[in-house]
Amino acid sequence: MPTLQRMLLGWVLLFAQGAWAAQGQILARPRTTVPGINYGYWEYLPQDYDDHSEASYPLVIFLGGLGQEGDGTASATGLEKLMGVTAPPRLIRDGRHFPFILISPQRFNAWWGSGEIDAIIEFAKSRYRVDANRIYLTGLSAGANVAWTYAVNHPHKVAAIVPIAGNGNALPICNMWNVPVWAFHGTADTTVSPYGSIEPVNKLNTVCNPAASPPAQLTLYPGVGHDSWSRTYSGSAGHDIYTWMLSHSL
């Protein structure tokens, strides 16, 4: 094979490997480029993912809010909007690493249906080495609403949820008495009332029969507005939600 052809083939193979192996990186998967999913998403695989070919890993699904809606393309109007908030995708881009698979999908609006989230989870289980007993949902604002709703509808498929600045009211919340919850909210949030977190947590702990097991947790930030997620996801408020999530299993 001529030298030029060998060089071209090498570049093609290198590109293909970079496109499909993202160990330790946050990688854009634009809409229509990955068979089996209808949405664009960010993908992160732990640093040792390729080193342990028989191992399965926890899966975290991160869901953005209204400000993170987009067309799922690798552009400023698409997946880059999910990088506009302090949340797991941006933390990874900035150099942080996690011991779990992260999928952060994007939709034309943030109001995912539970069936859509379930399809994304099933897609992830088929494409990646996911530990089906350690699947977690977290989201901010509208994404937190979706996390509450999914846990109510599929309480035996998620090991824990972390909804931030969301609203879990008007749901049959007792359906998820067995799902560990750690909710966060700012007391000065005028976009989504703090009672969107206060009331479902209180119901889980004091109204539901059986009561939440383990007891649902709630952290309120005094005087904080709608952005209660930056300090939560970054850990700057002193809470390690990632260790907490991974401590739970089905």
C-alpha positions as a LaTeX table, in Angstrom:
\begin{tabular}{lrrr}
\hline
Residue & $x$ (\AA) & $y$ (\AA) & $z$ (\AA) \\
\hline
Met1 & 0.00 & 0.00 & 0.00 \\
Pro2 & 1.47 & 3.40 & $-0.96$ \\
Thr3 & 2.65 & 5.62 & 1.90 \\
Leu4 & $-0.03$ & 8.27 & 1.30 \\
Gln5 & $-2.81$ & 5.67 & 1.42 \\
Arg6 & $-1.43$ & 4.22 & 4.64 \\
Met7 & $-1.36$ & 7.69 & 6.18 \\
Leu8 & $-4.93$ & 8.40 & 5.11 \\
Leu9 & $-6.11$ & 5.06 & 6.46 \\
Gly10 & $-4.36$ & 5.78 & 9.74 \\
Trp11 & $-6.12$ & 9.13 & 10.08 \\
Val12 & $-9.48$ & 7.53 & 9.29 \\
Leu13 & $-8.95$ & 4.87 & 11.96 \\
Leu14 & $-7.77$ & 7.45 & 14.47 \\
Phe15 & $-10.84$ & 9.59 & 13.81 \\
Ala16 & $-13.14$ & 6.59 & 14.13 \\
Gln17 & $-11.61$ & 5.63 & 17.45 \\
Gly18 & $-11.96$ & 9.21 & 18.71 \\
Ala19 & $-15.55$ & 9.32 & 17.59 \\
Trp20 & $-16.55$ & 6.13 & 19.36 \\
Ala21 & $-14.23$ & 5.87 & 22.37 \\
Ala22 & $-14.55$ & 8.73 & 24.82 \\
Gln23 & $-12.98$ & 7.27 & 27.94 \\
Gly24 & $-12.32$ & 10.12 & 30.39 \\
Gln25 & $-13.75$ & 12.74 & 28.00 \\
Ile26 & $-17.02$ & 14.57 & 27.55 \\
Leu27 & $-17.99$ & 13.91 & 23.96 \\
Ala28 & $-20.83$ & 15.34 & 21.88 \\
Arg29 & $-23.10$ & 12.81 & 20.21 \\
Pro30 & $-25.16$ & 14.99 & 17.85 \\
Arg31 & $-28.68$ & 14.05 & 16.87 \\
Thr32 & $-28.93$ & 11.44 & 14.05 \\
Thr33 & $-25.31$ & 10.30 & 14.49 \\
Val34 & $-25.89$ & 7.41 & 16.91 \\
Pro35 & $-28.29$ & 4.60 & 15.96 \\
Gly36 & $-30.92$ & 3.75 & 18.54 \\
Ile37 & $-31.54$ & 7.22 & 19.97 \\
Asn38 & $-33.54$ & 10.14 & 18.58 \\
Tyr39 & $-31.71$ & 12.87 & 20.51 \\
Gly40 & $-28.32$ & 14.46 & 20.67 \\
Tyr41 & $-26.51$ & 13.98 & 23.95 \\
Trp42 & $-23.28$ & 14.42 & 25.85 \\
Glu43 & $-21.46$ & 11.22 & 26.71 \\
Tyr44 & $-18.88$ & 10.63 & 29.41 \\
Leu45 & $-17.21$ & 7.31 & 30.18 \\
Pro46 & $-15.06$ & 6.87 & 33.31 \\
Gln47 & $-11.29$ & 7.02 & 32.89 \\
Asp48 & $-10.89$ & 3.28 & 33.43 \\
Tyr49 & $-13.83$ & 2.23 & 31.24 \\
Asp50 & $-11.66$ & 0.65 & 28.53 \\
Asp51 & $-9.31$ & $-0.93$ & 31.05 \\
His52 & $-11.99$ & $-3.16$ & 32.56 \\
Ser53 & $-13.86$ & $-4.62$ & 29.62 \\
Glu54 & $-15.98$ & $-6.92$ & 31.78 \\
Ala55 & $-16.96$ & $-4.32$ & 34.38 \\
Ser56 & $-20.31$ & $-2.53$ & 34.49 \\
Tyr57 & $-20.66$ & 1.05 & 35.66 \\
Pro58 & $-23.29$ & 3.25 & 37.30 \\
Leu59 & $-25.29$ & 5.48 & 34.95 \\
Val60 & $-26.24$ & 9.08 & 35.72 \\
Ile61 & $-28.73$ & 10.88 & 33.49 \\
Phe62 & $-28.47$ & 14.68 & 33.75 \\
Leu63 & $-31.44$ & 16.75 & 32.52 \\
Gly64 & $-31.23$ & 20.48 & 31.89 \\
Gly65 & $-33.93$ & 23.10 & 32.27 \\
Leu66 & $-35.67$ & 25.44 & 29.84 \\
Gly67 & $-32.43$ & 27.31 & 29.17 \\
Gln68 & $-30.79$ & 24.12 & 27.97 \\
Glu69 & $-33.34$ & 23.24 & 25.30 \\
Gly70 & $-31.93$ & 22.85 & 21.81 \\
Asp71 & $-31.80$ & 21.05 & 18.49 \\
Gly72 & $-29.32$ & 18.36 & 19.55 \\
Thr73 & $-26.64$ & 19.43 & 17.10 \\
Ala74 & $-22.99$ & 20.11 & 18.00 \\
Ser75 & $-23.53$ & 23.86 & 17.87 \\
Ala76 & $-24.28$ & 26.92 & 19.99 \\
Thr77 & $-28.00$ & 26.30 & 19.46 \\
Gly78 & $-27.66$ & 22.65 & 20.33 \\
Leu79 & $-25.62$ & 20.64 & 22.78 \\
Glu80 & $-23.42$ & 23.58 & 23.76 \\
Lys81 & $-26.40$ & 25.04 & 25.62 \\
Leu82 & $-26.08$ & 22.20 & 28.13 \\
Met83 & $-22.61$ & 23.54 & 28.87 \\
Gly84 & $-24.03$ & 26.91 & 29.87 \\
Val85 & $-24.77$ & 25.87 & 33.44 \\
Thr86 & $-22.59$ & 24.55 & 36.25 \\
Ala87 & $-23.61$ & 20.91 & 36.07 \\
Pro88 & $-21.89$ & 17.57 & 35.39 \\
Pro89 & $-21.21$ & 18.10 & 31.65 \\
Arg90 & $-19.38$ & 21.38 & 32.20 \\
Leu91 & $-17.61$ & 20.13 & 35.31 \\
Ile92 & $-16.17$ & 17.28 & 33.22 \\
Arg93 & $-15.15$ & 19.65 & 30.42 \\
Asp94 & $-13.38$ & 21.74 & 33.05 \\
Gly95 & $-11.36$ & 18.73 & 34.18 \\
Arg96 & $-13.39$ & 16.84 & 36.75 \\
His97 & $-13.74$ & 13.07 & 36.52 \\
Phe98 & $-16.43$ & 10.76 & 37.83 \\
Pro99 & $-16.67$ & 6.99 & 38.37 \\
Phe100 & $-19.93$ & 6.69 & 36.41 \\
Ile101 & $-21.24$ & 6.89 & 32.86 \\
Leu102 & $-22.94$ & 10.23 & 32.21 \\
Ile103 & $-25.58$ & 10.78 & 29.56 \\
Ser104 & $-26.99$ & 14.28 & 29.16 \\
Pro105 & $-29.61$ & 14.33 & 26.40 \\
Gln106 & $-31.14$ & 17.39 & 24.75 \\
Arg107 & $-34.66$ & 17.90 & 23.51 \\
Phe108 & $-36.41$ & 20.75 & 21.67 \\
Asn109 & $-38.04$ & 21.51 & 25.02 \\
Ala110 & $-37.21$ & 20.38 & 28.51 \\
Trp111 & $-40.49$ & 18.59 & 29.25 \\
Trp112 & $-39.41$ & 15.04 & 28.65 \\
Gly113 & $-42.04$ & 12.34 & 28.91 \\
Ser114 & $-41.31$ & 9.41 & 31.19 \\
Gly115 & $-41.46$ & 7.11 & 28.16 \\
Glu116 & $-38.73$ & 9.14 & 26.47 \\
Ile117 & $-36.48$ & 8.99 & 29.52 \\
Asp118 & $-37.12$ & 5.27 & 29.81 \\
Ala119 & $-36.12$ & 4.82 & 26.15 \\
Ile120 & $-32.89$ & 6.74 & 26.77 \\
Ile121 & $-32.09$ & 4.53 & 29.76 \\
Glu122 & $-32.76$ & 1.40 & 27.72 \\
Phe123 & $-30.60$ & 2.79 & 24.91 \\
Ala124 & $-27.76$ & 3.43 & 27.36 \\
Lys125 & $-28.07$ & $-0.08$ & 28.76 \\
Ser126 & $-27.77$ & $-1.53$ & 25.26 \\
Arg127 & $-24.84$ & 0.67 & 24.15 \\
Tyr128 & $-22.74$ & 0.94 & 27.30 \\
Arg129 & $-21.78$ & $-1.39$ & 30.13 \\
Val130 & $-24.40$ & $-0.09$ & 32.55 \\
Asp131 & $-25.05$ & $-1.57$ & 35.97 \\
Ala132 & $-28.85$ & $-1.79$ & 35.80 \\
Asn133 & $-29.04$ & $-1.67$ & 39.59 \\
Arg134 & $-27.28$ & 1.70 & 39.74 \\
Ile135 & $-29.14$ & 4.14 & 37.49 \\
Tyr136 & $-29.64$ & 7.69 & 38.76 \\
Leu137 & $-31.52$ & 10.77 & 37.58 \\
Thr138 & $-30.67$ & 14.36 & 38.37 \\
Gly139 & $-31.84$ & 17.58 & 36.81 \\
Leu140 & $-32.35$ & 21.27 & 37.35 \\
Ser141 & $-35.61$ & 23.21 & 37.18 \\
Ala142 & $-37.74$ & 21.57 & 34.45 \\
Gly143 & $-35.25$ & 18.70 & 34.39 \\
Ala144 & $-35.87$ & 18.19 & 38.10 \\
Asn145 & $-39.61$ & 18.03 & 37.44 \\
Val146 & $-38.92$ & 15.27 & 34.92 \\
Ala147 & $-36.78$ & 13.39 & 37.46 \\
Trp148 & $-39.62$ & 13.50 & 40.01 \\
Thr149 & $-42.12$ & 12.32 & 37.40 \\
Tyr150 & $-39.95$ & 9.49 & 36.12 \\
Ala151 & $-39.33$ & 8.19 & 39.64 \\
Val152 & $-43.08$ & 8.20 & 40.33 \\
Asn153 & $-43.77$ & 6.27 & 37.12 \\
His154 & $-40.77$ & 3.90 & 37.29 \\
Pro155 & $-39.87$ & 3.56 & 40.98 \\
His156 & $-38.17$ & 0.21 & 40.47 \\
Lys157 & $-35.78$ & 1.38 & 37.73 \\
Val158 & $-33.87$ & 4.19 & 39.45 \\
Ala159 & $-31.59$ & 3.75 & 42.44 \\
Ala160 & $-31.87$ & 7.42 & 43.52 \\
Ile161 & $-32.75$ & 10.90 & 42.22 \\
Val162 & $-31.38$ & 14.38 & 42.91 \\
Pro163 & $-33.93$ & 17.00 & 41.76 \\
Ile164 & $-32.73$ & 20.61 & 42.06 \\
Ala165 & $-35.09$ & 23.61 & 41.98 \\
Gly166 & $-37.91$ & 21.46 & 40.67 \\
Asn167 & $-41.56$ & 20.81 & 41.43 \\
Gly168 & $-42.73$ & 17.39 & 42.54 \\
Asn169 & $-46.22$ & 18.50 & 43.52 \\
Ala170 & $-49.40$ & 17.19 & 41.87 \\
Leu171 & $-47.82$ & 13.74 & 41.48 \\
Pro172 & $-48.82$ & 10.47 & 43.15 \\
Ile173 & $-45.62$ & 10.87 & 45.12 \\
Cys174 & $-46.18$ & 7.86 & 47.36 \\
Asn175 & $-45.55$ & 5.61 & 44.35 \\
Met176 & $-41.86$ & 6.34 & 44.84 \\
Trp177 & $-41.63$ & 5.71 & 48.58 \\
Asn178 & $-38.74$ & 3.28 & 47.91 \\
Val179 & $-36.66$ & 5.69 & 45.78 \\
Pro180 & $-33.96$ & 7.59 & 47.71 \\
Val181 & $-34.37$ & 11.34 & 47.15 \\
Trp182 & $-32.15$ & 14.28 & 47.96 \\
Ala183 & $-33.85$ & 17.47 & 46.79 \\
Phe184 & $-32.32$ & 20.96 & 46.76 \\
His185 & $-33.95$ & 24.38 & 46.52 \\
Gly186 & $-33.29$ & 28.04 & 47.23 \\
Thr187 & $-35.67$ & 29.69 & 49.69 \\
Ala188 & $-35.76$ & 32.87 & 47.56 \\
Asp189 & $-36.59$ & 31.05 & 44.31 \\
Thr190 & $-39.30$ & 33.07 & 42.56 \\
Thr191 & $-39.23$ & 30.91 & 39.40 \\
Val192 & $-40.16$ & 27.61 & 41.03 \\
Ser193 & $-41.52$ & 27.81 & 44.55 \\
Pro194 & $-39.42$ & 26.08 & 47.19 \\
Tyr195 & $-42.60$ & 24.24 & 48.11 \\
Gly196 & $-42.12$ & 22.30 & 44.90 \\
Ser197 & $-39.42$ & 20.46 & 46.86 \\
Ile198 & $-40.67$ & 20.93 & 50.42 \\
Glu199 & $-44.10$ & 19.39 & 49.95 \\
Pro200 & $-43.17$ & 16.18 & 48.12 \\
Val201 & $-40.35$ & 15.50 & 50.59 \\
Asn202 & $-42.70$ & 16.09 & 53.53 \\
Lys203 & $-45.33$ & 13.83 & 51.98 \\
Leu204 & $-42.84$ & 11.06 & 51.39 \\
Asn205 & $-41.71$ & 11.19 & 55.00 \\
Thr206 & $-44.92$ & 11.91 & 56.90 \\
Val207 & $-47.96$ & 11.13 & 54.74 \\
Cys208 & $-47.10$ & 8.12 & 52.59 \\
Asn209 & $-47.80$ & 4.66 & 53.95 \\
Pro210 & $-45.31$ & 3.13 & 53.85 \\
Ala211 & $-43.16$ & 6.18 & 54.50 \\
Ala212 & $-40.11$ & 6.85 & 52.38 \\
Ser213 & $-37.36$ & 4.34 & 53.03 \\
Pro214 & $-34.76$ & 5.73 & 53.34 \\
Pro215 & $-36.27$ & 9.04 & 54.46 \\
Ala216 & $-36.30$ & 11.65 & 51.70 \\
Gln217 & $-33.78$ & 14.44 & 52.21 \\
Leu218 & $-34.18$ & 18.15 & 51.50 \\
Thr219 & $-31.53$ & 20.87 & 51.54 \\
Leu220 & $-32.73$ & 24.48 & 51.44 \\
Tyr221 & $-30.33$ & 27.33 & 50.72 \\
Pro222 & $-31.44$ & 30.45 & 52.65 \\
Gly223 & $-31.76$ & 33.53 & 50.45 \\
Val224 & $-30.77$ & 31.70 & 47.25 \\
Gly225 & $-32.82$ & 32.18 & 44.11 \\
His226 & $-33.49$ & 29.81 & 41.25 \\
Asp227 & $-29.87$ & 28.81 & 40.70 \\
Ser228 & $-29.47$ & 26.37 & 43.53 \\
Trp229 & $-27.76$ & 23.90 & 41.19 \\
Ser230 & $-24.35$ & 25.53 & 40.70 \\
Arg231 & $-23.35$ & 25.16 & 44.36 \\
Thr232 & $-24.91$ & 21.69 & 44.49 \\
Tyr233 & $-23.31$ & 20.16 & 41.40 \\
Ser234 & $-19.92$ & 21.79 & 42.05 \\
Gly235 & $-19.96$ & 20.77 & 45.70 \\
Ser236 & $-19.11$ & 24.30 & 46.80 \\
Ala237 & $-21.99$ & 24.23 & 49.31 \\
Gly238 & $-20.37$ & 21.25 & 51.00 \\
His239 & $-22.68$ & 18.50 & 49.73 \\
Asp240 & $-21.35$ & 15.47 & 47.86 \\
Ile241 & $-24.36$ & 14.34 & 45.85 \\
Tyr242 & $-22.27$ & 11.98 & 43.71 \\
Thr243 & $-21.05$ & 9.82 & 46.60 \\
Trp244 & $-24.58$ & 9.91 & 47.99 \\
Met245 & $-26.13$ & 8.73 & 44.72 \\
Leu246 & $-23.60$ & 5.96 & 44.23 \\
Ser247 & $-24.19$ & 4.70 & 47.76 \\
His248 & $-27.65$ & 3.52 & 46.67 \\
Ser249 & $-28.47$ & 0.48 & 44.61 \\
Leu250 & $-31.64$ & $-1.38$ & 43.67 \\
\hline
\end{tabular}
